[in-house]
Amino acid sequence: MSDLLRVAGPVGSCIAAFAALAVTILVWRKSRLTARLEIVRGLHAELISEAAANDRHTLGSLHWQNREINPDGTERGEVMCAYFAMLWRFERLHAGRKVLLEGVNGRRDVALKMLDEQVYTHVAEYVCTFPVIKDKLTESNRDDTVFDGAYVKTFDQLRTSLAESFDDPEKKARLGAHTNNTEKCNCKCHEVSEKPPLPAQRLFGASA
């Protein structure tokens, strides 16, 4: 009996230790996932904030109506601000997504799958929106060059990485490189006849 007790004691201690380790691992995994999901929430929230909605409306109105930008008054400045604000939002999204990818050695866990599904439509829309708006900004004032190279490259890295995460060929195609060839670009904006700019918006207090 004493021999049995001597054996049972260490075995029981080992079982208890393994059980405690298993619980610790489960708690750690749960807290880690919770932290990753909080990052996802924050990244997505920035794309649907009130400020983002206003910038998307500014750019979307021009894009989908295929309207020229009036170089007089305030419109061009507002469009320029909205253009770069959206580029910077996607830059932050790309940085946050890279952190999530590195945290799981490039695998798509629950958090990454959720993020990718939430941001897919936003990214796909701007594959066409950014080049179209840049062209309109350039045409409205060729003396004021749009310097966006680094930010556009970051957006291209984001859409490429996102495309690699999906098996759906339609999603991959929508995230593909933009082209002015309407047979390859899926955006319906190319089917809309170009419209003239709206009347100039005067600065507050400026004389007519």
C-alpha positions, 0 to 999 in steps of 0.5 A: 500500500505504501508503495502504491501511495508513493507512486500515486502521489507523483502521478497525481501531481503530474496530472494536476500540473498537465491540467493546469497547463492545459487551462493556462493555454486555453485562457491564453489562446482565448485572450489572444484571440480577443485581442486580435478581434479587437484589432480587427474591430478597430481597423474596420471601424475606421473605414466606416466612421463618419469622417470616412463616410464623408470622404467616401461620399465626396469621392464616390459622387465624382466616381460614379457620376463620372463628373469632372472636378471644378478647379475653381472655388473649394471643390478641388481642395476638398477632393484632394483632402478626401483622396489622401484621407482614404489612402491613409486609412488603407495604409493603416489597414495594411499595417494592421493586417500585416501585424495580424498576419505576422502574429500567426506566421501568415496563416488566416485565423478567425480574426484575419478571415473576419477582417478580410471579409469585412474590408473586401468590398471597401478595398475592391471599390477603391481599386478603380476609385483611386486611379479615376479620382487621380485622373480627375484631379490631374485634369482639373489642374495640371500645374498642381501635381498629385504626389501619391506614389508611396501611398498608392504602392501601399494600397497595391500591396494591400489589395494584392495580399488580400487577393491571395487570401481568397479562393473565389476567382470573382473576388480575386478579379475585382482586386486585380490591377486597375486598367482603363480597358473597360473589358478588364475593369469591372467597375460600372463607372466606365459605362457612365457618360462624362459630365461637366463640373458643378458650378464653382463653390466660392470660399466663404466671404469671397465676392462673386 
